Amino acid sequence: MAVALLVRFWLYLIFVIPSVVCSIFTLYYFLVDRTFRKVLSNHVLILILCLALFYNITDIMWLIDYYRNGVTFSSLRPFCLAWTYIDFAVFISITFLVAWASIERHILIFHQNFISTKTKRLVVHYLPMIIFGGYPFIYYFVIFFILPCSLSINNKKTRCGLTNCAYENGSTGLYDGIVNNILPIFSIIIFSLALIVRVWYNKYRMGQRFQWKKYRKMTFQLLSISATYFILLFPSMLLLTAYSAGLSNSIGADFYSGSLYFSYFVTLLVPFVCIFSLPKLRTKLLTITRIYRRATHRVCPDIITVDRLIGTRKAGLLPAVQ
């Protein structure tokens, strides 16, 4: 499953530009429009989109430059450490926040009494976002900036070859694979699918018909996010955990390299999942697109030649010059 560097370069470049534009557009309306901003379920989406945008214009851009040139943007150790830190901390923070969003939907739909007061909202809504969003930044700061790493700089490898600093210690690598990767992925999948089943069961219990058309936006978003994490991220993280547990690195090495590359499409696809699952935002985007297309149509003046002018006068459509 080896992917050539040139192919990697173009695939990332094709996706990163619309992904960044989509993130900026979505964030603009989330932050400017008070209606969007006040919805509690949108708060975690705003945080996820901010982190995804930052990740795409730093880590993904540096990867694109690496795949184009075959060497890292810089070989200075501070830059390499910062790149590696951003890669781990921001990516895992997004994963944890998506997992929390999958859990919080159950609270917002079925347990609104948990967020009925300001104190409850602080404890149940805002505090978990701070914990899940901030924990990876603290954990990986300790890993990369406090704990010693004996690896030397190699500008012919992504992130200067410092990625394995997180896995020099077998127990640390195992913890990272299970707690920081596999558990959040399973949480996303389980709680997303459980929400669909739970909504259906409540409708069935109350004797109401479950109308898929009414819930298709929610179903699309949940299934899209679950499929994205399960297909793109889970295989590489499962192998990474197995390697940390003692599996030989030669087993499935090509598959691991390819699956790890495709795992970064998670942050590139998250903005699209957000915008296409929100009908109001999608309508605004289509409206802006139509306006832009109309504005780009050039209005050319009709050039009237002397022959046409004479013919028009003969036909009696214009008065003759006195």
Secondary structure, DSSP 8 states (H G I E B T S, - for coil): ----HHHHHHHHHHHHHHHHHHHHHHHHHHHH-HHHHH-HHHHHHHHHHHHHHHHIIIIIHHHHHHHHHSS-S---HHHHHHHHHHHHHHHHHHHHHHHHHHHHHHHHHH-GGGGSSHHHHIIIIIHHHHHHHHHHHHHHHIIIIIS-------TTSGGGG-GGGGGSSHHHHHHHHIIIIIHHHHHHHHHHHHHHHHHHHHHHHTT----HHHHHHHHHHHHHHHHHIIIIIHHHHHHHHHHHTT--TTTTHHHHHHHHHHHTHHHHHHHHHHHHT-HHHHHHHHHHHHHHHHHHS--------HHHHHHHHHTTSS----
